């Protein structure tokens, strides 16, 4: 099991980091009391793989004693839970500006003390954790897109494809366009099995219809080029931080050609490691 302890300075972007990790299929828990971390890790281990990737967010509010945190880390190692510490920081001026823009109160802010003084005090308190950190991210001037790319490179190496879920949907143009489509392809250029009496009442999920569709030269060439294009596009979508992609394949009624192509595309992407769902919106309509 992989556990990442997300810590760092207030206002530096820990919550945003946690949100990105959550998109990477980490189970994230914010502001967990330090004393509960070993028990939580033990419970995760007991699920036998259900919680393989966990991120626990902690900050200065939960740290009455830095030594307690390090003892907690030792306890976690003893029960077989290795962990990484991801420390999130930013320049003092950047954090001060963020607090002023959001009008939030710094957790160490007290009467007669400026935000800048509170930030510097927190930096001193968190210094021992920073020294133990496996990864340090400075979010000064960093966009969300850049943060996503950075985290993917550091924590998804070799399994980047898992960061993008693909939803493939077949549909019939006669019933309207799916408004949620990211990519839409029209396969009405293919001969229609609907006009074959033996295939009319079947669907693109039935083998005779699939054999008909993929028995056509133009269908096979289209499908080959479609797969090549998606093989090219998907890594770039991941790199740009896209987490969900909806690919829609349409024919006239959404019963024969589109489902056959959509199902084959779903199988192709699944074989290449992408999490994929396939929905046939209009396949049962008359």
Buried (B, 14 or more C-beta within 10 A) or exposed (E): BBBBBBBBBBBBBBBBBBBBBBBBBBBBBBEBEBEBBBEBBBEBBEEEEEBBBBBBBBBBEBBEEBEEBBBBBEBBEEEEBEBBBBBBBBBBEBBBBBBEEEEEEBEBBEEEEEBBBBBBBBBEBBEEBBEBBEBEBBBEEBEEEEBBBBBBEBBBEEEBBBBBBBBBBBBBBEBEEBEEBBBBBBBEEBBBBBEBEEBEEBBBBBEEBBEBBBEEEEBEEBBEEBBEEBEEBBBEBBBEBBBEBBBBBBBBBBBBBBBBBBBBBBEBBBEEEBBBEBBBBBBEEE
